[in-house]
Amino acid sequence: MRAKEIDIDEFKSIEDFYAFIDNHAFELEKNWDLTDLWVKFRNSTSSDSEKEMAQWEIDCHLFEVKGGQIFSQIYGSSDDESKITTFPSLSNLQERVISYVTNRAKNSNTPLLKAKYFHLLWCTPKGVKNNRFASSAIENYISSIDRYCQILKSKNDDEIPFQIGRLYENTLAIANQIKVDNQILKTLTKTLLFDQEGIKFYTKHGILNDMLDYPKLFKALDFNGTLDLYEAELNKPKEKKDDFLLVNYHLPTAIKIATKTKNDVKRWHNEIGLTYLRMAATETQEDRFWIKQDYHSKAISAFRLAGNKAMKLEAEKLYAELKPKVRLSNVNIDFDEETRNKLKLFNDGIKELAESILKNPTENIYRTISSGYFFPKYGDVVAASEDKENAFLNFVTTIRFDKNQNITKNKGIEAEQEQKLLETYSYQVRMALLPYLHYLIVPGIKSGHLTFENLIHHLAKNSWIGKDYAQFDLSGEEKNVNWIALLTPSIVEFFLQIQGWVSSKYYRPNFILCVDSLTLKIEGLLREFCRRLNIPTSSIGPNGMQEIYLHNVLDNEEFKKYFNEDDILFFKYLFSNEGGLNLRNNVAHSFYDHNEYHPDQMFLLLAALLRLAKYDLKQEH
């Protein structure tokens, strides 16, 4: 059943419509049609009061619940540039709306809707929020899961286990916040893991991850027998096993469970090693031998952790045999164990430093990022790129390809040196800067310490970016320019994507909108910075005056008085055509495929934004 198939005119009153929704809620929710139906009803009814109540229903269904977190659908600017408005907003619900939602929560005949209504009420501000709402939400989530399980017995639908996993995730998220009868949750969990037919392994794996995430609710004894589920998955015929999921998701969880229950973890490390060898065996194309070799390397590490010397030697033999057959355009460096341990210590040090920084007020965190403390230093990058040990490469003709596999023209020694400089910089960014930003931003957002509200407030109140600036149009009329409204959509979108990502395993983030928007806005900010300092951003060209290229802006001597060599190198790495990420070109010309968008790009763009925001310029009158 879909919303478009339903004749809305058959409902004579909102009571008739309530009854229909209650009877078909599980099917409509599965198809994400509830909101569309309420919109159709609102537009068809002639009663003003019914239109109003239908709108309240729409508002309720416009809230998304991901892992216990409530997300509004629409975020926008307000008259105060430093503040964000949301629609719908739980903090601004009128008393009449709250009364309506409370009545619907009590009077609805379907647990699925009751669970959502009570969950929304549980997330309202103090004065409305009540533990009874949380308890009722849990009770109805459990009833909804039971109902889906009944449907699953008679209808094999892959969407139903997904819905069960999502509701279970929401149930535990609320239960972790209040005192609850754990036995009810444990009984439900046992049923889903061992007794309910039709529950796919990926859903059971998600349930086990949820259990691990809430140690207050589940102790070691509650995991008894769960490793047998992984044994059963391993015993499936080869063609029914997904080795990629096994090594990256399933077996690491099995190791966590074995550790918690004090079972043998070596057995699971050994399975990871065997799985990597199976994956390596499937790689038969010579141009993919480097992938095959990586699997061998990971198998060696897994067998070492498993204490399986015989299989470790076997994997090492396969590694050695394949080594001369690997063909790469880059030099492959084999780190010994001592070097790998040093790299791990280095990474752990970055993580510890980021964790200590996160203990500070948000203003200090943003200032720390803008200070560039962890950014690669220009002098170090130059020294590394001029490493005399690689001088023999000066005698080699290098052919380079751009993003679209076009051969790029040799632009001379200076251009080659800059490209090599940026390639060296890229390595240092991946080794140090990106881990630092990841350990700061993702945990900061997950904990609620870093929010789009306090970042936008920081930019609006502590930076030139948030200050109005007078410009004159062609008619001579003055207008105020403020960049916060232009930056807000990308910042909000990024924070919401990260929040959804860390809140629910059933949500796949998408960073296309925020990367595309912020990339182009930062180019505009660089030019705006120049304009406010009377640095020219246009020059005479064949067709008259035109905007100069971004690299000319970065090379301007006046601009360099405000941004040092480290800053300029960072900006060139992000936006340069040669050797860097070339974000501006790749975004403006739609060269990126959807799977090439990544949160790392936003980490770097936010860092660039904060570097630009380190000044608080004031207009002279």
C-alpha positions as CSV (number, residue, x, y, z in Angstrom):
1,M,0.0,0.0,0.0
2,R,1.4,3.4,-1.0
3,A,0.0,6.9,-0.3
4,K,-0.6,7.6,-4.0
5,E,-2.9,4.6,-4.2
6,I,-5.3,5.9,-1.4
7,D,-8.4,7.9,-2.3
8,I,-8.3,10.6,0.4
9,D,-11.9,11.7,-0.4
10,E,-13.3,8.5,1.2
11,F,-12.5,9.8,4.7
12,K,-15.4,11.9,6.0
13,S,-13.7,13.2,9.1
14,I,-10.3,13.2,10.8
15,E,-11.6,10.4,13.2
16,D,-12.1,8.2,10.1
17,F,-8.6,9.1,9.0
18,Y,-7.1,8.3,12.5
19,A,-8.7,4.8,12.3
20,F,-7.3,4.2,8.9
21,I,-3.8,5.3,9.9
22,D,-3.9,3.2,13.0
23,N,-4.9,0.1,11.0
24,H,-2.2,0.5,8.4
25,A,0.6,2.3,10.3
26,F,3.1,-0.5,10.1
27,E,2.9,-0.8,6.3
28,L,2.8,3.0,5.8
29,E,5.8,3.6,8.0
30,K,7.7,0.9,6.2
31,N,7.1,2.7,3.0
32,W,7.7,6.2,4.5
33,D,4.3,7.3,3.4
34,L,2.7,8.7,6.6
35,T,3.8,12.3,6.0
36,D,2.5,12.3,2.4
37,L,-0.9,11.0,3.5
38,W,-1.3,13.7,6.2
39,V,-0.4,16.3,3.6
40,K,-3.1,15.0,1.3
41,F,-5.6,15.0,4.1
42,R,-4.7,18.5,5.1
43,N,-5.2,19.8,1.6
44,S,-8.5,17.9,1.1
45,T,-10.4,18.8,4.3
46,S,-12.5,21.9,4.4
47,S,-12.4,22.1,8.2
48,D,-9.9,24.7,9.6
49,S,-9.5,22.8,12.9
50,E,-8.8,19.5,11.0
51,K,-6.3,21.4,8.8
52,E,-4.6,22.6,11.9
53,M,-4.4,19.1,13.5
54,A,-3.2,17.6,10.2
55,Q,-0.4,20.1,10.2
56,W,0.6,19.1,13.7
57,E,0.7,15.5,12.5
58,I,2.9,16.5,9.6
59,D,5.2,18.3,12.0
60,C,5.5,15.2,14.2
61,H,6.3,13.0,11.2
62,L,8.9,15.5,10.0
63,F,11.0,14.7,13.0
64,E,13.4,11.8,12.3
65,V,14.6,9.5,15.1
66,K,18.0,8.1,14.6
67,G,19.5,6.1,17.4
68,G,17.4,7.9,20.0
69,Q,18.3,11.3,18.6
70,I,15.6,13.6,17.2
71,F,16.4,15.5,14.0
72,S,14.3,18.3,12.5
73,Q,13.9,18.3,8.7
74,I,14.6,22.0,8.0
75,Y,17.3,24.3,9.3
76,G,17.5,28.0,8.4
77,S,18.7,31.4,9.3
78,S,17.1,34.0,11.6
79,D,17.3,37.7,11.9
80,D,20.2,37.1,14.3
81,E,22.9,35.7,12.0
82,S,24.5,33.7,14.8
83,K,21.3,31.7,15.5
84,I,19.7,28.9,13.6
85,T,16.0,28.2,13.3
86,T,14.7,24.7,12.9
87,F,11.4,23.4,11.5
88,P,9.8,21.7,13.2
89,S,11.2,22.6,16.6
90,L,10.6,20.7,19.9
91,S,11.7,23.7,21.9
92,N,9.1,26.0,20.4
93,L,6.0,23.8,20.5
94,Q,2.9,25.6,21.7
95,E,1.0,24.3,24.7
96,R,-1.9,23.4,22.3
97,V,0.4,21.3,20.2
98,I,1.9,19.5,23.2
99,S,-1.6,18.8,24.5
100,Y,-2.6,17.4,21.1
101,V,0.5,15.1,20.8
102,T,-0.1,13.9,24.4
103,N,-3.7,13.0,23.6
104,R,-2.6,11.2,20.4
105,A,0.0,9.3,22.3
106,K,-2.6,8.1,24.7
107,N,-5.5,7.5,22.3
108,S,-3.8,6.0,19.2
109,N,-4.5,2.3,18.7
110,T,-1.2,1.4,17.2
111,P,2.0,1.1,19.2
112,L,4.2,2.3,16.4
113,L,2.6,5.8,16.5
114,K,2.4,5.8,20.2
115,A,6.1,5.1,20.5
116,K,6.9,8.0,18.2
117,Y,4.6,10.4,20.0
118,F,5.9,9.5,23.4
119,H,9.5,9.7,22.2
120,L,8.9,13.2,20.9
121,L,7.4,14.2,24.3
122,W,10.4,12.7,26.1
123,C,12.7,15.0,24.1
124,T,10.7,18.2,24.8
125,P,12.3,20.8,27.2
126,K,12.1,20.7,31.0
127,G,8.6,21.4,32.3
128,V,7.1,19.1,29.7
129,K,9.6,16.2,29.7
130,N,8.6,13.4,32.0
131,N,10.0,9.9,32.7
132,R,6.6,8.5,32.1
133,F,7.0,9.5,28.4
134,A,10.2,7.6,28.2
135,S,8.7,4.5,29.8
136,S,5.7,4.6,27.5
137,A,8.0,5.0,24.5
138,I,10.0,1.9,25.5
139,E,6.8,-0.1,26.1
140,N,5.4,0.8,22.7
141,Y,8.7,0.3,20.8
142,I,8.8,-3.2,22.2
143,S,5.2,-3.8,21.2
144,S,6.0,-2.5,17.7
145,I,8.9,-4.9,17.4
146,D,6.6,-7.7,18.5
147,R,4.1,-6.7,15.9
148,Y,6.8,-6.6,13.2
149,C,7.9,-10.1,14.3
150,Q,4.4,-11.4,13.8
151,I,4.2,-9.9,10.3
152,L,7.6,-11.4,9.5
153,K,6.2,-14.9,10.3
154,S,3.7,-14.6,7.4
155,K,5.6,-12.3,5.1
156,N,9.2,-12.6,4.1
157,D,10.2,-8.9,3.6
158,D,13.8,-7.8,3.9
159,E,12.6,-4.3,5.0
160,I,11.1,-5.7,8.2
161,P,14.3,-6.8,9.9
162,F,15.7,-3.4,9.1
163,Q,12.7,-1.8,10.8
164,I,13.1,-4.1,13.8
165,G,16.8,-3.2,14.2
166,R,16.0,0.5,14.0
167,L,13.2,0.3,16.6
168,Y,15.5,-1.8,18.9
169,E,18.2,0.8,18.6
170,N,15.8,3.6,19.6
171,T,14.5,1.4,22.5
172,L,18.0,1.0,24.1
173,A,18.9,4.6,23.6
174,I,15.9,5.7,25.8
175,A,16.3,2.8,28.2
176,N,19.9,3.9,28.9
177,Q,18.7,7.2,30.1
178,I,16.2,6.1,32.8
179,K,15.7,3.3,35.3
180,V,14.0,0.4,33.4
181,D,13.2,-3.3,34.0
182,N,16.2,-4.8,32.2
183,Q,14.7,-8.2,32.2
184,I,12.1,-7.1,29.6
185,L,14.8,-5.8,27.3
186,K,16.8,-9.0,27.8
187,T,13.9,-11.2,27.0
188,L,13.2,-9.2,23.9
189,T,16.9,-9.4,22.9
190,K,17.1,-13.2,23.4
191,T,14.0,-13.7,21.3
192,L,15.4,-11.6,18.4
193,L,18.8,-13.3,18.5
194,F,17.8,-16.9,18.9
195,D,14.0,-17.6,18.5
196,Q,12.5,-15.3,15.9
197,E,12.5,-16.7,12.4
198,G,13.3,-14.4,9.5
199,I,15.7,-12.1,11.4
200,K,18.8,-11.7,9.1
201,F,22.3,-12.0,10.5
202,Y,23.0,-8.3,9.7
203,T,20.2,-7.3,12.1
204,K,21.4,-9.7,14.8
205,H,24.9,-8.2,14.4
206,G,23.5,-4.7,14.8
207,I,21.6,-5.8,17.9
208,L,24.9,-7.2,19.4
209,N,26.6,-3.9,18.6
210,D,23.8,-2.1,20.4
211,M,24.3,-4.4,23.4
212,L,28.0,-3.6,23.5
213,D,27.2,0.1,23.3
214,Y,25.1,0.0,26.5
215,P,27.1,-1.8,29.2
216,K,24.8,-0.5,31.8
217,L,22.0,-2.5,30.3
218,F,23.8,-5.7,29.3
219,K,26.5,-7.6,31.3
220,A,28.8,-10.3,30.2
221,L,26.3,-13.1,31.0
222,D,23.8,-11.6,28.6
223,F,26.1,-12.4,25.7
224,N,26.1,-16.2,26.4
225,G,25.6,-18.1,23.2
226,T,26.0,-15.1,21.0
227,L,29.3,-16.2,19.5
228,D,27.5,-19.2,18.1
229,L,25.7,-16.8,15.8
230,Y,29.1,-15.9,14.3
231,E,30.1,-19.5,14.1
232,A,26.9,-20.2,12.1
233,E,27.8,-17.4,9.7
234,L,31.3,-18.7,9.2
235,N,29.9,-22.2,8.5
236,K,27.7,-21.0,5.6
237,P,28.7,-22.1,2.1
238,K,31.4,-20.0,0.5
239,E,29.0,-18.4,-2.0
240,K,26.7,-17.2,0.8
241,K,29.5,-15.5,2.9
242,D,30.5,-11.9,2.5
243,D,34.2,-11.9,3.4
244,F,34.4,-8.1,3.3
245,L,31.7,-7.7,5.9
246,L,33.3,-10.5,8.0
247,V,36.7,-8.8,8.3
248,N,35.5,-5.3,8.6
249,Y,32.4,-5.6,10.8
250,H,31.3,-9.0,11.9
251,L,34.5,-10.6,13.2
252,P,35.8,-7.4,15.0
253,T,32.4,-7.5,16.9
254,A,33.0,-11.2,17.7
255,I,36.4,-10.2,19.2
256,K,34.7,-7.5,21.4
257,I,32.2,-10.1,22.6
258,A,34.9,-12.7,23.3
259,T,36.9,-10.1,25.2
260,K,33.8,-9.1,27.3
261,T,32.9,-12.7,28.0
262,K,36.5,-13.8,28.6
263,N,36.4,-16.3,25.7
264,D,39.3,-17.1,23.4
265,V,39.9,-14.1,21.2
266,K,42.7,-15.8,19.3
267,R,40.1,-18.0,17.6
268,W,38.5,-14.9,16.0
269,H,41.8,-13.3,15.0
270,N,42.6,-16.6,13.3
271,E,39.3,-16.4,11.3
272,I,40.1,-12.9,10.2
273,G,43.4,-14.2,8.9
274,L,41.7,-17.0,7.0
275,T,39.2,-14.6,5.6
276,Y,41.9,-12.3,4.3
277,L,43.6,-15.3,2.6
278,R,40.3,-16.2,0.9
279,M,39.9,-12.6,-0.3
280,A,43.5,-12.6,-1.6
281,A,42.8,-15.8,-3.5
282,T,40.0,-14.1,-5.5
283,E,42.4,-11.3,-6.7
284,T,43.8,-12.8,-10.0
285,Q,44.3,-9.6,-12.1
286,E,47.9,-8.3,-12.2
287,D,46.8,-4.7,-11.9
288,R,45.1,-5.6,-8.5
289,F,48.1,-7.5,-7.1
290,W,48.7,-4.6,-4.7
291,I,45.3,-5.2,-3.2
292,K,46.1,-9.0,-3.0
293,Q,49.3,-8.1,-1.2
294,D,47.5,-5.9,1.3
295,Y,45.3,-8.8,2.2
296,H,48.3,-11.0,2.7
297,S,49.8,-8.3,5.0
298,K,46.6,-8.1,7.0
299,A,46.4,-11.9,7.2
300,I,50.0,-12.0,8.7
301,S,49.0,-9.5,11.4
302,A,45.8,-11.5,12.2
303,F,47.7,-14.8,12.5
304,R,50.3,-13.1,14.7
305,L,47.5,-12.0,17.1
306,A,46.0,-15.5,16.9
307,G,49.3,-17.1,17.8
308,N,49.1,-19.3,14.7
309,K,52.7,-19.5,13.7
310,A,52.1,-22.1,10.9
311,M,49.5,-19.9,9.1
312,K,51.6,-16.8,9.7
313,L,54.5,-18.5,8.0
314,E,52.2,-19.6,5.2
315,A,50.9,-16.0,4.7
316,E,54.4,-14.6,4.8
317,K,55.4,-17.1,2.1
318,L,52.5,-16.0,-0.1
319,Y,53.6,-12.3,0.5
320,A,57.2,-13.0,-0.5
321,E,56.1,-14.9,-3.6
322,L,53.8,-12.1,-4.8
323,K,56.2,-9.3,-4.0
324,P,58.2,-9.2,-7.3
325,K,54.9,-9.4,-9.3
326,V,53.4,-6.3,-7.8
327,R,53.5,-3.4,-10.2
328,L,52.8,0.1,-8.9
329,S,53.6,3.6,-10.2
330,N,54.5,4.4,-6.6
331,V,57.2,3.0,-4.4
332,N,55.8,0.6,-1.8
333,I,57.5,0.9,1.7
334,D,57.4,-2.2,3.9
335,F,57.5,-0.9,7.6
336,D,59.1,-3.3,10.1
337,E,57.3,-4.0,13.3
338,E,59.3,-1.4,15.3
339,T,58.3,1.3,12.8
340,R,54.6,0.2,12.9
341,N,54.6,0.4,16.7
342,K,56.1,4.0,16.5
343,L,53.4,5.0,14.0
344,K,50.7,3.6,16.4
345,L,52.2,5.5,19.3
346,F,52.2,8.6,17.2
347,N,48.5,8.1,16.3
348,D,47.7,7.4,19.9
349,G,49.4,10.6,20.9
350,I,47.3,12.6,18.5
351,K,44.2,11.0,19.9
352,E,45.2,11.8,23.5
353,L,46.0,15.4,22.6
354,A,42.6,15.8,20.8
355,E,40.8,14.3,23.8
356,S,42.5,16.8,26.1
357,I,41.6,19.7,23.8
358,L,38.0,18.7,23.8
359,K,37.8,19.3,27.6
360,N,38.1,23.0,26.9
361,P,35.3,25.5,26.2
362,T,34.2,25.5,22.6
363,E,35.6,28.9,21.8
364,N,39.1,27.6,22.8
365,I,38.7,24.5,20.7
366,Y,37.8,26.5,17.6
367,R,40.7,28.9,18.3
368,T,43.1,25.9,18.7
369,I,42.1,24.6,15.2
370,S,42.4,28.1,13.7
371,S,45.9,28.5,15.3
372,G,47.2,25.8,12.9
373,Y,49.1,24.0,15.8
374,F,48.8,20.6,14.2
375,F,49.1,21.7,10.5
376,P,52.2,20.5,8.6
377,K,54.8,23.2,8.6
378,Y,56.1,24.7,5.3
379,G,59.7,24.3,6.1
380,D,59.3,20.6,7.1
381,V,57.4,19.9,3.9
382,V,60.0,21.6,1.7
383,A,62.8,19.6,3.4
384,A,60.9,16.3,2.9
385,S,60.1,17.1,-0.8
386,E,63.8,17.9,-1.5
387,D,65.0,14.6,0.0
388,K,68.3,14.0,-1.8
389,E,67.9,10.2,-1.6
390,N,65.2,10.5,-4.3
391,A,67.4,12.7,-6.5
392,F,67.5,10.0,-9.2
393,L,63.9,10.8,-9.9
394,N,65.1,14.1,-11.5
395,F,66.3,12.1,-14.4
396,V,63.0,10.3,-15.0
397,T,60.3,11.6,-17.3
398,T,57.1,11.9,-15.3
399,I,53.7,11.7,-16.9
400,R,50.8,13.0,-14.8
401,F,47.1,12.5,-15.1
402,D,44.3,14.8,-13.9
403,K,41.0,13.7,-12.2
404,N,39.5,12.8,-15.6
405,Q,42.5,10.7,-16.7
406,N,43.8,13.4,-19.1
407,I,47.6,13.8,-19.4
408,T,48.6,17.1,-18.0
409,K,51.1,19.3,-19.7
410,N,54.6,19.7,-18.2
411,K,54.7,23.3,-16.9
412,G,58.4,23.5,-16.2
413,I,60.7,22.9,-13.2
414,E,59.0,25.4,-10.9
415,A,55.6,23.9,-11.4
416,E,57.0,20.4,-11.0
417,Q,58.6,21.4,-7.7
418,E,55.3,22.9,-6.4
419,Q,53.5,19.8,-7.4
420,K,56.0,17.6,-5.6
421,L,55.7,19.9,-2.6
422,L,51.9,19.5,-2.5
423,E,52.2,15.7,-2.9
424,T,54.6,15.6,0.1
425,Y,52.2,17.9,2.0
426,S,49.3,15.5,1.1
427,Y,51.2,12.6,2.8
428,Q,51.7,14.7,6.0
429,V,48.0,15.8,6.0
430,R,46.9,12.1,5.9
431,M,49.4,11.1,8.6
432,A,48.8,13.9,11.1
433,L,46.3,16.6,10.3
434,L,43.3,14.5,9.3
435,P,43.6,12.1,12.4
436,Y,43.8,15.2,14.6
437,L,40.7,16.8,13.0
438,H,38.8,13.5,13.1
439,Y,39.5,12.9,16.8
440,L,38.5,16.5,17.6
441,I,35.4,16.9,15.4
442,V,33.6,13.5,15.4
443,P,33.8,12.9,19.2
444,G,33.1,16.6,19.8
445,I,29.9,16.4,17.7
446,K,28.9,13.0,19.2
447,S,29.2,14.3,22.7
448,G,27.2,17.4,21.9
449,H,30.2,19.6,22.9
450,L,30.7,20.9,19.4
451,T,27.4,22.0,17.6
452,F,26.6,23.9,14.5
453,E,25.1,26.5,16.9
454,N,28.3,27.2,18.8
455,L,30.5,27.1,15.6
456,I,28.2,29.6,13.8
457,H,28.1,31.8,17.0
458,H,31.9,31.7,17.1
459,L,32.2,32.8,13.5
460,A,29.5,35.5,13.9
461,K,30.9,37.0,17.1
462,N,34.6,36.5,17.0
463,S,35.6,36.9,13.4
464,W,35.5,39.3,10.5
465,I,33.3,36.8,8.7
466,G,30.4,37.6,10.9
467,K,30.7,41.4,10.7
468,D,28.4,43.4,8.3
469,Y,30.3,45.1,5.5
470,A,28.9,47.9,3.3
471,Q,29.0,47.5,-0.4
472,F,27.6,49.6,-3.2
473,D,25.7,48.2,-6.2
474,L,25.9,49.5,-9.8
475,S,23.1,52.1,-8.9
476,G,25.1,53.4,-6.0
477,E,22.8,52.0,-3.4
478,E,24.5,50.7,-0.2
479,K,23.8,47.2,1.0
480,N,25.2,45.2,4.0
481,V,27.0,42.0,3.3
482,N,27.3,39.2,5.9
483,W,28.7,35.8,5.1
484,I,27.2,33.9,8.0
485,A,23.9,33.2,6.2
486,L,25.8,31.9,3.2
487,L,28.0,29.5,5.3
488,T,25.2,28.3,7.6
489,P,23.6,25.7,5.3
490,S,26.8,23.7,4.7
491,I,27.8,23.8,8.4
492,V,24.4,22.7,9.6
493,E,24.2,19.9,6.9
494,F,27.7,18.6,7.9
495,F,26.9,18.5,11.6
496,L,23.6,16.8,11.0
497,Q,25.2,14.2,8.8
498,I,27.8,13.4,11.5
499,Q,25.1,13.3,14.2
500,G,23.0,10.9,12.2
501,W,26.1,8.8,11.3
502,V,27.3,8.4,15.0
503,S,23.7,8.0,16.3
504,S,22.5,5.2,14.2
505,K,24.1,2.3,12.3
506,Y,21.1,2.3,10.0
507,Y,21.9,5.8,8.6
508,R,24.3,6.3,5.8
509,P,25.7,9.8,5.7
510,N,25.9,11.9,2.6
511,F,28.4,14.8,2.4
512,I,27.8,16.0,-1.2
513,L,25.7,19.1,-0.3
514,C,28.0,20.4,2.5
515,V,31.3,19.8,0.5
516,D,29.9,21.4,-2.7
517,S,28.6,24.4,-0.8
518,L,31.5,25.1,1.5
519,T,34.1,24.6,-1.2
520,L,32.7,27.4,-3.3
521,K,31.9,29.7,-0.3
522,I,35.5,29.5,0.9
523,E,36.8,30.7,-2.4
524,G,34.4,33.6,-2.1
525,L,35.6,34.3,1.4
526,L,39.3,34.4,0.2
527,R,38.3,37.0,-2.4
528,E,36.1,38.9,0.1
529,F,39.1,39.1,2.5
530,C,41.1,40.7,-0.2
531,R,38.3,43.2,-1.1
532,R,38.0,44.3,2.5
533,L,41.8,45.1,2.5
534,N,41.6,46.7,-0.9
535,I,43.7,43.9,-2.5
536,P,42.7,43.7,-6.2
537,T,40.9,40.5,-7.2
538,S,40.4,41.4,-10.9
539,S,42.7,42.2,-13.7
540,I,42.5,43.2,-17.4
541,G,42.0,40.3,-19.7
542,P,41.2,39.7,-23.4
543,N,37.5,40.5,-22.7
544,G,38.0,43.3,-20.3
545,M,38.2,43.2,-16.5
546,Q,37.8,39.8,-15.1
547,E,38.3,38.0,-11.8
548,I,41.8,36.6,-11.3
549,Y,42.4,32.9,-10.6
550,L,42.4,31.7,-7.1
551,H,46.1,30.8,-7.1
552,N,46.8,34.4,-8.1
553,V,44.9,35.5,-5.0
554,L,47.0,33.2,-2.8
555,D,50.3,34.5,-4.4
556,N,49.5,38.1,-3.8
557,E,52.2,39.7,-1.7
558,E,49.7,41.8,0.3
559,F,47.6,38.8,1.0
560,K,50.7,37.0,2.3
561,K,51.2,39.6,5.0
562,Y,48.1,38.2,6.8
563,F,48.6,34.5,6.1
564,N,52.0,32.8,6.5
565,E,53.7,30.1,4.4
566,D,51.9,27.4,6.4
567,D,48.5,28.9,5.6
568,I,49.2,29.5,1.9
569,L,50.5,25.9,1.5
570,F,47.3,24.6,3.1
571,F,45.0,26.7,0.9
572,K,46.9,25.7,-2.2
573,Y,46.7,22.0,-1.2
574,L,42.9,22.3,-0.9
575,F,42.3,24.3,-4.0
576,S,45.3,24.0,-6.3
577,N,45.2,22.5,-9.8
578,E,48.4,20.6,-9.5
579,G,49.2,18.0,-6.7
580,G,46.6,19.1,-4.2
581,L,43.0,18.1,-3.7
582,N,41.8,20.6,-6.3
583,L,38.5,20.8,-4.5
584,R,37.3,23.9,-6.2
585,N,37.8,22.6,-9.7
586,N,36.4,19.1,-9.0
587,V,33.3,20.6,-7.4
588,A,32.7,23.4,-9.9
589,H,32.9,21.0,-12.8
590,S,31.2,18.0,-11.2
591,F,34.2,15.8,-11.6
592,Y,33.5,13.9,-8.3
593,D,31.5,10.8,-8.4
594,H,29.1,10.4,-5.4
595,N,31.4,7.9,-3.7
596,E,34.3,10.3,-3.8
597,Y,32.7,12.6,-1.3
598,H,34.1,12.0,2.2
599,P,34.0,13.6,5.7
600,D,37.7,14.2,5.4
601,Q,37.0,16.9,2.8
602,M,34.7,18.7,5.3
603,F,37.3,18.4,8.1
604,L,39.8,20.2,6.0
605,L,37.3,22.8,4.7
606,L,36.2,23.6,8.3
607,A,39.9,23.9,9.2
608,A,40.4,26.3,6.3
609,L,37.3,28.3,7.4
610,L,38.6,28.6,10.9
611,R,42.0,29.7,9.6
612,L,40.4,32.4,7.6
613,A,38.3,33.4,10.6
614,K,41.3,34.0,12.9
615,Y,41.1,37.8,12.2
616,D,38.4,40.1,13.5
617,L,38.5,43.0,11.0
618,K,36.6,46.2,11.6
619,Q,35.5,48.6,8.9
620,E,37.0,52.1,9.2
621,H,34.6,54.9,9.0
